[in-house]
Amino acid sequence: MKMLVIGLGGVTNGGKTTLARRLEKLLPNCSIISQDDFFKPESEVAIDDHGFLQYDVLEALQMEKMVASIRSWMTHSGESASTRLLNSTHSYQKGTEGIYILIVEGFLLYNYRPLSDVWDKKYFLTIPYEECKRRRSSRIYNPPDPPGYFDGHVWPMYLKHKREMEENETDIVYLDGTKSQDDLCSRIYNDIAQEWKGTSEQSSVNHA
């Protein structure tokens, strides 16, 4: 049996969730854990001097709980963190038996040290400032973004955490989030497929 944990990080509104869901449909025995599911209640989120809720920082997230969910998936040999397994009648390519894949998607995956040893592949989606701001303005958040929130908190925190990530992490594959979802999905799918093909070939050699 082979388990692969794939990190799909990147800027807010970079297309992480959409891409993860597309990959889930293509990859064998694939589950998703989303960092957005681990935000603390609003009452526990700090507020800065400008009155902005500090959502785009690690302290706004229940990171220990997230790590526990990932470790639980790994411990249970490919079981979904939500205890849901994919439909057993799903048809996969030959050679994918015994392959279990977890995609973890979120905006602060590579800035939390307790997660640094779990990744088999690390991807990071980027988009330019103007495109990010445009996409962000078209989405509805709860609570909604107050005026000036993107420039006063979201984008500065993204740049800060990206610099920290680049200083402390290696082997991250940067992807252009302005490319089509088809292109991005194909790139990551092919990378992961090489992983399980290599595993299958090695298993065949060992049993020859």
Secondary structure as GFF3:
##gff-version 3
##sequence-region A 1 208
A	DSSP	beta_strand	2	10	.	.	.	ID=ss1
A	DSSP	alpha_helix	16	26	.	.	.	ID=ss2
A	DSSP	beta_strand	30	34	.	.	.	ID=ss3
A	DSSP	three_ten_helix	35	38	.	.	.	ID=ss4
A	DSSP	three_ten_helix	42	44	.	.	.	ID=ss5
A	DSSP	three_ten_helix	58	60	.	.	.	ID=ss6
A	DSSP	alpha_helix	63	75	.	.	.	ID=ss7
A	DSSP	beta_strand	99	106	.	.	.	ID=ss8
A	DSSP	three_ten_helix	113	115	.	.	.	ID=ss9
A	DSSP	beta_strand	121	126	.	.	.	ID=ss10
A	DSSP	alpha_helix	129	137	.	.	.	ID=ss11
A	DSSP	alpha_helix	149	149	.	.	.	ID=ss12
A	DSSP	pi_helix	150	154	.	.	.	ID=ss13
A	DSSP	alpha_helix	155	168	.	.	.	ID=ss14
A	DSSP	beta_strand	172	176	.	.	.	ID=ss15
A	DSSP	alpha_helix	181	206	.	.	.	ID=ss16
###
